[in-house]
Structure formats: C-alpha cells, structure tokens
C-alpha cells in the first residue's frame, strides 16, 4: 500500500481539487476555527457531494473542529487548550 500526500492551504477549495482520490486529511492549527469560514464553507460543500459519500475524512485537533463546523456543530474554546 502506498500513500500520495498533497499539502494544500486552508483557502483552497477541496471540491475543486481533482487530486482528492481516496480521502481527505485535515491537520491541526494553530488558529481559531471560527476565523476560517471560507474553509468551513468549502468542507460543507465537499461533504454534500455525492462523489465523496464513501470517502473518509480525517480531522485532528483544529481539523476535527473544522469538520464539525461544516457538519453544523458549534465549537467553543475550553479553559485549558
């Protein structure tokens, strides 16, 4: 099994990138997930596309928060972290 990884900035529209073959990995911050609304908008669109229904999306730290916001959840800053 091999992996081909492509690094993209947060402002890249993931639905427009044709290299998203088998999945999407959302890395950690730093940053405030509420400040990258365009990225959340792109993820929301990617989640709604039929061609992505069976593809895994992984999120770690801020990436997981972005995925949650795209799915309609709310996030908030905890006292420690």
C-alpha positions, 0 to 999 in steps of 0.5 A: 500500500502506498500513500500520495500526500498533497499539502494544500492551504486552508483557502483552497477549495477541496471540491475543486481539487481533482487530486482528492482520490481516496480521502481527505486529511485535515491537520491541526492549527494553530488558529481559531476555527471560527476565523476560517469560514471560507474553509468551513464553507468549502468542507460543507460543500465537499461533504454534500457531494455525492462523489465523496459519500464513501470517502473518509475524512480525517480531522485532528485537533483544529481539523476535527473542529473544522469538520464539525463546523461544516457538519453544523456543530458549534465549537467553543474554546475550553479553559485549558487548550 
